């Protein structure tokens, strides 16, 4: 079965205009602050990786219809249910029905500022020399893969140029599948508007993505 | 939040409120979370970590060419020197607008955003219209924000597809020579640091 990826929106037509909002407007429904905090607090337990979190959200059946924090909350419940941490029966009952399972960490109130200030850097020691360098012509992988991945559809199978080498980073694809960090070199690759959108591209447009090394191949100019 | 004043009256609560309340109870009973940590998290993003952080970074860059050069070469370290580090800002890149180039930041795949300097992302940043159009029609997106750039200005769009986070340094408005950093920071809007706006002009 193919990976039900509902979040790959770049270039998709028909979504209408953007609705700006004032700078101080953080919440739109009363449940949202708690939904944000619950998600961060459970993320801090180490029960799943940020990539597993993204995978749980982007494959939710109702993704396109749900508001952002509804996606977060549904993703949170799914991540916990998959790991037998919290059952939907417990959410419905509003109380614990099954014994807790051990988790790596617990985020205490006093530790929040330090935990946020530390974050979760993803750079790792390089597994080997970088295959590409700034200025190299590359072509991105074409075709979809059947798991969480971070190469948007609009940028697949496209010629681009490496403009920055970011060091080796946790590989989102394996991290999301529970296959470990398997760090890879990460590059910023820039594409011309024409190569992405053809004749309808806005003049002078350039778009970049951040791409792990296995998303890329050297571009020898031959057709893909 | 209004409902906090009626803890026993569920008739005021919608389905989502009941769900987060149930989750908080269950997670607390199971010992997975410290409920006091939730309040600290919410308070932090409501009062401490927001776009005024980024505005101070921009103002420093405008006022201090050495800082701007540092920001261009190693944004993570330069921003950390002002005290802004950590979650969703672990690996920062600053991009500088110029008369001929306008930068715009998006995450087409989810909602990756530089939390350390801009706080929580606005709703539109996470929405389908922005995520779908920013990489193809940035000029049209800016029009939705009431911003029109000269036809010759070229757009440079950054899709945040990994853990690198981008901060746009808007152009410094004219007639601000000699301004203090605090005064300059007041001209820096959140949208100008995403690329959907420009810095404010000094009041006449």
Interface residues (C-beta under 8 A of the other chain):
Chain A: X7 X8 X9 X10 X11 X12 X13 X15 X16 X17 X18 X19 X20 X21 X23 X25 X26 X28 X29 X30 X31 X33 X34 X35 X36 X37 X38 X40 X41 X42 X45 X54 X57 X58 X64 X68 X70 X73 X76 X77 X85 X86 X90 X91 X92 X93 X94 X95 X96 X100 X103 X106 X107 X108 X109 X111 X112 X113 X115 X116 X117 X118 X119 X120 X121 X122 X123 X150 X151 X152 X154 X155 X164 X166 X169 X170 X172 X186 X188 X196 X197 X201 X202 X203 X204 X205 X206 X207 X208 X209 X210 X211 X212
Chain B: X1 X2 X3 X14 X16 X17 X18 X19 X20 X21 X22 X23 X24 X25 X26 X27 X29 X30 X31 X32 X33 X34 X36 X37 X38 X39 X40 X41 X42 X44 X45 X46 X49 X51 X85 X86 X87 X88 X89 X90 X91 X93 X106 X108 X109 X110 X111 X116 X119 X120 X122 X123 X124 X126 X127 X128 X129 X130 X131 X132 X133 X134 X135 X136 X137 X138 X139 X141 X144 X145 X146 X154 X155 X156 X157 X158 X159 X160 X161 X162 X163 X164 X189 X190 X191 X196
